[in-house]
Amino acid sequence: PELDTFSQINFYYSENELLQALAEVGLIGSGILIAFWITSLFGFLKWWPTVQSKTVRWLSLGLFSSCLGMTAHSFFDFTTHTPANMALFAVLGGVLTRLKSWELVTEHPQKLNLSLIPFTPKKTIKMILVAAGFMVLTPILWRQWASEHYYLEAQKRLSKIADDKLISTSPLILSYENLLKAKKFGSQARINHALGQVFIYFGLLEQKNQPKRHMWFGKAEESIQKSISQSPWKAEYHYTLANLYVLLDHPQLAESPLRKATKLESKNPFYLFQLGRNQLKLGGQETASLLFKETLAMNSTYLEPILEVIAAEKIPLEGAN
């Protein structure tokens, strides 16, 4: 879904896993998911009172409460999109399922310890495999968490700079340092894109030093191009590259990434507006007029910025009203 405002911020995931599942797998998939949870809930409520071992009784209640809490949280956030959360949920659910599968728990509680104490070769191999799995997964999950943490810290400061429209050196340096830390755990497209934004801001700070300004813009272009090669379907990355070319006063270079952004998100009036704006700089008045009309048809709040662009360019466009 898209936020229908002038900014046209795109939300690729809703902060509700049920709605996200509904959007991705439809009514049938969502129905299966809901049926699974209803079956699990009533199955647990039917099984739990029959457990005679106090240890298993309270352990299973804790495990089920944890799974239920994570499920409730997913109605207000997209927690399952984080591998670490899903790994924890799988472990809790697996242990709970194992407890429920022990017939000795409900039928012969006095024999429970007799079957658990011996370490047979089969059980030993299973324990070794489980331990080895944790040893392999733990570093991977840690790297994913660390990368996410540093990236979000940097993105928070960059968003504030964009919202305030004021470039401050201190938060910019902190963002740069956090992104470098995040990049150590994996060179992701979003990290390279954020680094490109940081380099653009550094270049904008160098108003009086043209060599340094072009040096930072060159780094920005390299970083953004890398993010596009990693995720070519992200319209935002193409637009950032186009914006960089606009800052460098190269509207002819900005045309291609703007068209790609518009093609990737054809229902986003923001990119149509920017493409029309760039067409004016290239002298394509008729094309710009059509793009502006299409933009207004999608979102009428663009009327004022379109009129401002027309006034700034001092070019009368037929049918602009």
C-alpha positions in Angstrom: 0.0 0.0 0.0 1.0 3.6 -0.5 0.4 6.6 1.8 -1.7 9.0 -0.3 0.1 12.2 0.6 2.3 14.6 -1.3 5.4 12.7 -0.1 4.1 9.4 -1.4 6.1 7.4 1.1 5.9 3.7 0.1 5.2 1.1 2.7 6.3 -2.3 1.5 5.1 -4.1 4.6 2.1 -3.3 6.8 2.7 -3.3 10.5 0.2 -6.1 10.9 1.3 -9.6 9.9 -2.3 -10.8 9.4 -2.9 -7.9 6.9 0.4 -8.6 5.3 -0.5 -12.3 4.9 -3.8 -11.2 3.4 -2.1 -9.0 0.9 0.5 -11.7 -0.1 -1.4 -15.0 0.0 -5.1 -13.9 -0.1 -8.1 -15.2 1.7 -7.2 -18.9 1.3 -3.7 -18.5 2.8 -4.9 -16.2 5.6 -7.6 -18.7 6.4 -5.1 -21.5 6.7 -3.0 -19.3 9.0 -6.0 -18.4 11.2 -7.1 -22.0 11.2 -3.6 -23.1 12.4 -3.7 -20.7 15.3 -7.2 -21.6 16.3 -6.4 -25.3 16.2 -3.2 -24.8 18.2 -5.0 -22.7 20.8 -7.8 -25.1 21.4 -5.5 -28.1 21.2 -3.3 -26.6 23.9 -6.3 -25.7 26.1 -7.6 -29.3 25.8 -4.2 -30.9 26.4 -2.8 -28.7 29.2 -5.3 -29.6 32.0 -4.4 -33.3 31.5 -0.7 -32.8 32.2 0.2 -34.3 35.6 3.9 -33.3 35.8 4.1 -29.9 37.4 7.4 -29.2 35.7 6.1 -29.9 32.2 2.8 -28.1 33.1 4.4 -24.8 33.9 7.1 -25.1 31.3 4.6 -25.7 28.6 2.5 -22.8 29.8 5.5 -20.5 29.6 6.4 -21.6 26.1 2.8 -21.2 24.9 2.5 -17.8 26.5 5.7 -16.7 24.8 4.4 -17.9 21.4 1.1 -16.2 22.1 2.8 -12.9 23.0 4.9 -12.9 19.9 1.8 -13.6 17.8 -0.1 -10.7 19.5 2.9 -8.4 18.8 2.8 -9.3 15.2 -0.6 -7.6 14.9 1.1 -4.3 15.5 4.5 -4.9 13.9 6.2 -7.0 11.2 8.2 -9.1 13.7 8.3 -12.2 11.6 10.3 -10.5 8.9 13.3 -10.5 11.3 15.1 -13.9 11.1 16.2 -13.8 14.7 12.5 -13.5 15.8 11.4 -16.3 13.6 14.3 -18.5 14.9 13.3 -17.9 18.5 9.6 -18.6 17.6 10.6 -21.8 15.9 12.6 -23.0 18.9 9.8 -22.2 21.4 7.2 -23.9 19.2 9.5 -26.9 18.6 10.1 -27.4 22.3 6.3 -27.0 23.1 5.5 -29.5 20.3 8.0 -32.0 21.7 6.5 -31.7 25.2 3.0 -32.3 23.8 4.2 -35.4 21.9 5.4 -37.2 25.1 2.6 -39.6 25.9 4.5 -40.4 29.2 3.7 -36.9 30.4 0.0 -37.5 30.6 -0.2 -41.3 30.9 2.7 -42.3 33.0 4.2 -39.3 34.8 6.1 -41.5 37.3 8.1 -43.0 34.4 9.1 -39.7 32.9 12.6 -39.5 34.4 13.3 -43.1 33.5 13.2 -42.3 29.8 15.1 -39.0 30.0 18.1 -39.9 32.1 20.0 -42.4 29.8 22.2 -40.8 27.2 21.9 -43.3 24.3 24.1 -42.9 21.2 21.1 -41.8 19.3 20.2 -39.1 21.8 23.9 -38.0 22.0 24.1 -37.6 18.2 20.9 -35.5 18.2 22.3 -33.3 21.0 25.5 -32.8 19.0 23.6 -31.9 15.9 21.4 -29.4 17.7 24.5 -27.8 19.3 26.2 -27.6 16.0 23.1 -26.0 14.4 23.1 -23.3 17.2 26.8 -22.7 16.6 26.2 -22.1 12.9 23.1 -20.1 13.3 24.1 -17.9 16.2 26.9 -15.9 14.3 24.5 -15.5 11.4 21.7 -14.2 13.5 24.1 -11.9 15.4 25.5 -10.4 12.2 21.9 -9.8 10.9 20.9 -8.1 14.2 24.0 -6.0 14.4 23.7 -4.9 10.8 20.0 -4.0 11.3 20.8 -2.1 14.5 23.5 0.1 13.0 21.5 0.7 9.8 18.4 1.8 11.7 20.5 4.2 13.9 22.0 5.8 10.8 18.6 5.9 9.0 17.0 7.6 12.0 19.5 10.5 11.8 19.3 10.8 8.0 15.5 10.9 8.2 15.7 13.8 10.7 18.1 15.7 8.4 15.7 15.2 5.6 12.7 16.3 7.7 14.4 19.3 9.2 16.0 20.2 5.8 19.1 21.2 7.8 22.4 19.4 7.3 24.4 19.1 10.5 27.9 17.7 10.6 27.7 15.8 13.9 24.7 13.6 13.1 26.0 13.1 9.6 29.3 11.8 10.8 27.5 9.5 13.3 25.3 8.2 10.5 28.4 7.6 8.4 30.2 5.7 11.2 27.1 3.5 11.9 26.7 2.7 8.2 30.4 1.6 8.0 29.8 -0.7 11.0 26.6 -2.1 9.4 28.5 -2.7 6.2 31.1 -4.9 8.0 28.3 -7.4 8.6 27.2 -7.4 5.0 27.1 -5.1 2.0 23.4 -4.7 1.6 21.7 -2.6 -1.1 20.0 -0.4 1.5 23.3 0.3 3.3 25.0 1.3 0.1 22.0 3.5 -0.7 22.2 5.2 2.7 25.9 5.7 2.2 25.1 7.4 -1.1 22.8 9.8 0.7 25.5 10.6 3.3 28.0 11.3 0.6 25.5 13.7 -1.1 25.0 15.6 2.2 28.8 15.8 2.6 29.0 17.2 -0.9 26.3 19.8 -0.2 28.3 21.0 2.8 31.2 21.7 0.5 29.7 24.7 -1.2 33.0 26.7 -1.5 35.3 23.8 -2.2 34.3 22.5 -5.6 37.0 19.7 -5.9 35.8 18.2 -2.6 32.2 18.7 -3.6 32.7 16.7 -6.8 34.7 14.1 -4.9 31.8 13.4 -2.5 29.3 13.4 -5.3 31.5 10.9 -7.1 31.5 8.6 -4.1 27.7 9.0 -3.9 27.3 8.0 -7.5 29.4 4.9 -7.0 27.6 3.9 -3.9 24.1 4.4 -5.3 25.0 2.6 -8.5 26.1 -0.3 -6.4 22.8 -0.3 -4.5 20.9 -0.3 -7.8 23.0 -3.3 -9.1 22.0 -5.1 -5.9 18.3 -4.2 -5.9 17.4 -2.9 -9.4 13.7 -3.0 -8.6 13.8 -0.3 -5.9 12.4 2.9 -7.4 13.8 5.0 -4.6 17.4 4.1 -5.5 16.9 5.2 -9.1 15.3 8.4 -7.9 18.3 9.1 -5.6 20.7 8.7 -8.5 18.5 11.0 -10.6 18.5 13.6 -7.8 22.3 13.5 -7.7 22.5 14.2 -11.4 20.1 17.1 -10.9 22.4 18.5 -8.2 25.3 18.2 -10.6 23.2 20.1 -13.2 23.0 17.1 -15.6 19.3 16.8 -16.3 20.1 14.6 -19.4 21.7 12.0 -17.1 18.8 12.2 -14.7 16.3 11.3 -17.3 17.0 7.6 -17.5 16.9 6.8 -13.7 13.8 9.0 -13.4 12.0 7.0 -16.1 13.1 3.7 -14.4 11.7 4.9 -11.1 8.4 5.9 -12.8 8.2 2.5 -14.5 8.8 0.6 -11.3 6.1 2.6 -9.4 3.8 3.8 -12.1 1.1 4.8 -9.7 3.4 7.1 -7.7 2.7 10.7 -8.7 5.9 11.9 -7.0 8.1 10.3 -9.7 5.8 11.5 -12.4 6.1 15.0 -11.1 9.9 14.8 -10.9 10.0 13.4 -14.4 7.9 16.3 -15.7 10.1 18.7 -13.9 13.2 17.3 -15.5 11.5 17.4 -18.9 11.1 21.2 -18.5 14.8 21.5 -18.0 15.4 19.5 -21.1 13.0 21.7 -23.1 10.3 19.0 -23.4 7.3 21.3 -22.7 4.7 19.0 -24.3 5.9 15.9 -22.5 6.1 17.8 -19.2 2.5 19.0 -19.7 1.3 15.5 -20.1 3.2 14.2 -17.1 1.9 17.0 -14.9 -1.7 16.3 -16.0 -1.2 12.6 -15.2 0.2 13.6 -11.8 -2.8 15.8 -11.0 -5.1 13.0 -12.0 -3.5 10.8 -9.4 -3.1 13.4 -6.7 -4.5 16.9 -6.8 -2.3 18.2 -4.0 0.5 18.5 -6.6 -1.2 21.5 -8.2 0.6 24.1 -6.2 4.2 22.6 -6.7 3.5 22.2 -10.4 2.5 25.9 -10.7 5.6 26.9 -8.8 7.8 24.9 -11.2 6.0 26.4 -14.2 6.5 29.9 -12.7 10.1 29.3 -11.9 10.8 28.1 -15.4 8.7 30.9 -16.9 7.3 28.6 -19.5 3.5 28.7 -20.2 2.1 25.2 -20.4 -1.2 24.7 -22.3 -3.8 23.3 -20.1 -1.9 23.9 -16.9 -5.0 25.1 -15.1 
